[in-house]
Amino acid sequence: MGNMDGKTVEELSSTECHQWYKKFMTECPSGQLTLYEFKQFFGLKNLSPAANKYVEQMFETFDFNKDGYIDFMEYVAALSLVLKGKVDQKLRWYFKLYDVDGNGCIDRGELLNIFKAIRAINRCNETMSAEEFTNMVFDKIDINGDGELSLEEFMEGVQKDEMLLDILTRSLDLTHIVRLIQNDGKNPHEPEEEEAEAA
């Protein structure tokens, strides 16, 4: 298996695309990934309830046609968006991911819970706590001070603030998931149960 570190989706060769397809069809012979298979596929085990909720939310945002499954085209589209999407496309997707109740706004609780879950899964080594990050986001970009972020506030606020954009981009960096696909699902550092609980 060739190593694809640092490559974007558009640079993938047909051999590498074939590897992705082979991995997808090996893990999911029906061609439709259920939520359970999605977790197995990415080696997401021993998740805290918050991390589990985040994975469910991510699954739903990747399930573009809302049929309860992720097919190969949705899977490639999702990875494409995450790996090579333009900033505004990614921010719209992040917003959708954070807006857990789907009401068109992100409140502090939603952002805090999602951010804690992301850290549990990605094992981010951020110096700032999830609470500090959430407070910073709202202090900087909640323009009208109503305790909720609209899509416009979120998009404009994050794009104007390099530090916020950097932290969000790093926290949702899914290259480790791409590596899992390349390494046939073998994770070089399996998450410890305590780490997931502590985040």
PyMOL commands that set and color helices and strands:
alter all, ss='L'
color gray80, all
select helices_A, chain A and resi 9-11+14-27+35-41+49-62+72-84+87-98+108-122+130-141+151-160+162-171+175-182+193-198
alter helices_A, ss='H'
color red, helices_A
select strands_A, chain A and resi 32-33+70-71+105-107+148-150
alter strands_A, ss='S'
color yellow, strands_A
deselect
rebuild
show_as cartoon
